[in-house]
Structures are given as C-alpha cells and as structure tokens.
Amino acid sequence: MSAADEMLDIVDENDRVIGQSPRGEAYARGLRHRCVFVQARDSAGRIFVHRRTAEKLVFPSLYDMFVGGVVGAGESYDEAALREAEEELGVTGLPRPSHLFTFLYDDGAGLSWWSAVYEVRCASPVSPQVEEVAWHGFLADDEVERRLGEWEWAPDGLAAYERLKAHGTAPTGIDKVDT
C-alpha cells in the first residue's frame, strides 16, 4: 500500500471524526485530518532536524524540526506519535512521547489538519527512514534559530515550532496548553 492509499479519519473544525478517506484524496480535496509532530531531543538536549525527501506527498525537500505524520484511521494521537517517532528515527523502545498541546493548522489554500505536538528524548543512535529523511542532524536550539532564516522549512512544522516557542521551551518540558 502506498502512502497515498493510507486511510485517514476526516475531522471537523472541532476535531470530531466525520468520515474516512485515503490520504491522497484527503490532500487533493483539502479534507481536514489529524497529524502528530514530535520534537525529538538527544541526551544532550539537541533537536533532531531533518530534510524531507523529494518523494514526500506534502512539503517535499523542506527542512523540519519535528518527526511525525498523519494519524491513521482509528488511531489515537498518542499511538501515532510513538509509531511515527520510532519509524522516522529508526529506533525502537522510545519512551511514550509527552503531549504538549494541539492546534489547528490551516494554510488557507486547502491544507488543514489538527496537529498534536509532542516531545520525546531519544538516547539511542538514530537510523532515519530513507524514504522519509534525506538528511538529518541533532542541532542545538541556537543553531536551529540561526537556520530559520537560511533554510526552507515545512510550514506546518514551522507553525508548530513557533507555537512551542511561544509557550516556552525547555529540554525537560513545557506547560501543556491546548489552543
């Protein structure tokens, strides 16, 4: 099954399930669905940053400071956060990511999804999924800030990052706020 065929729950403006659709159709028709964003930090507190592959359905070849992806039909945000983090980082046995907040991402041009933001510590060496990650590194917070104006970032990840900064970032966690 291709990524475009993966079934997603379609949700309304209040994040209630109103139907299901294949991912490719959801993107093509601008159907609102659910995604997870997991900020992974290594034991030194550096953020996992990567460049998405050119084959990605959405935001190909752009940089991101989160791992994550769509929440499958019938899957919880928490289940998706752990699954996506382990898949994209290429590790097993991660601690369950901590939910920080949820927000509605809407680019005003047809891309809209409820976005649950998480954080997790990854002490293991990573082996990122080659289908998802073209380049990766663990960067200190100040290095990420410097790169914001230099690299082209996935707009949904950038929106999540800006909200995360607004709530305060600390390697040990932030206040959990739902907006």
N, C-alpha and C positions, 0 to 999 in steps of 0.2 A: 504494500500500500504506500502510495506517495504521500508527502506532507499535505498536498492539496486535497487528498481524499479523507484526511483525518476528520472525524465527526466532532463538532463543537456544539455546546449549548449556546443558543442565541438568547440574549437577555434584553430586558427593557431598561429604561432610564433609572430604575430603582434596583437593578441587578437581579431581577426575578427572571427565571427561565421561562421563555415564551415559545421555544421551538428548538430544532436542531438543524444543522446544515454542515456540509463538507467545508473544510477550511477555505479551499479555493473559491467556492461560491460565496462564502461569507465575506471574503476580501473583495471579490468582484462586485458584489451587490451592496457593500458597505453595511453589512449586518453587525450589530454590536454583539461582542462576545467577551470572554474573560481571558486575562493574561496574568502571569506572575513575573515579577522582577526580583532577582535575588542578588544582593550585593555580597560577594564572597571576599573575605579578607584572609590573608595568610596569618601565620603565627606572629609575624612582625607587625600586623595591622595594616599591611598594604592591600590595596584594592585590586582585584582581578579585572583587567581591562583587556578587551579583545576587538579585533576587526572581523566583522561578519563576512562569510564567504559571498562570492558573487552570485551564487546559486540560490540564495535566500529569497523567499517569496516577497518579503517586505524588508525594506531598507538594506538591500544588498551592498556589500563592501563598505558599510559605515562602521565606525567605532561605537563601542558600548561599554559602560561600566557596570553592567548587570548581566548575569546569565538568566535564562528563563525562557518563557514562551507561552503558547496557548494552553489553556486548561481544557482537557478533553471532556467530551460529553459525559456527564455523570460523575466527574472527578471533582474533588474539593480543591480549593486554593492551596491548602496545606499539602495535600498529596502531590499536586502539580509542582509546587515549589521544591520539594525534596527530589522528585523524579527529574525535573529539568536541571537542577543544580548538579546532581550526580552525573547525568548524561553529558551535559556540556563541559563539565570539568574533567570528566573521565575518571571519576573516583567512586568508591562505594563506602558505605558506613559513615556518611556525613551525619552530624547531629541534625535534628529537625530544625530547619530554618525558623527564625523568630519573626512573626508578623509584626510590622511596624505601623502601616497604615494602608488604606485603599483609596483610590481616586479614579475618576472617570477621565480617560484620555480621549480627546476628540480633536482631530486636526482641522476640522471644519471643511474638509474636502472628501469626506467619505470613509475615513478610518476612525473607528471608535471602539474602545474596549475598556471594561472595568479592569483596573490594574491594582493588584495586591503586591505591595512592596515588602520584602523580607531582607534579613541579613543572616549570614552564617559564617562560621570560622572553618577554614579548610586547612588543617595542619598537614595533610598528605600532599605529596608531589602530584601535580595535575598532569593529565594527558588528554587535552581537549579533543572533542569530537571533530574530526577533519571535515565533515560535511557542514558543520556549523561555524567553525572558528578558523580563520585564515592566518591570524597572528594573535599572540597573547603575551601578557606580562603582568607582573604584580607591581603596581605603582603606588608611591606614597601620595597622600592626599594633595600635597602641594604640587606634585608633578601632574596629577590629574587636572588640577586647576589651571596650570600652565598650558596644558594640551587642549583645553576647552576652546581656545581661540585659534588653534592651529589645525586641529583635525576635524573632519566632518563626522558628526555624531548622529546616531539614530535618534530622531526627535522624541520618540516615546520614552526612551531611556534617559534622555536629557531632561525631559519634563519630570520624570521620577526623581532624578538626581537633584534638581532644583528644589523640589518639594522636601526631599530628605535634608538638604542643607538648611532650608527654612525652619525645619523642626529641630535642628541641631544634630550634628554627627559626633559620635564618639565611638571608638572601637568596641566599647562594652555595650553600646546600645543607645537608643534614643527614646524619647517619650512616644508612646503609641497613640497616634491620633488618626481617627477616621475622618476624611473630608470628602 
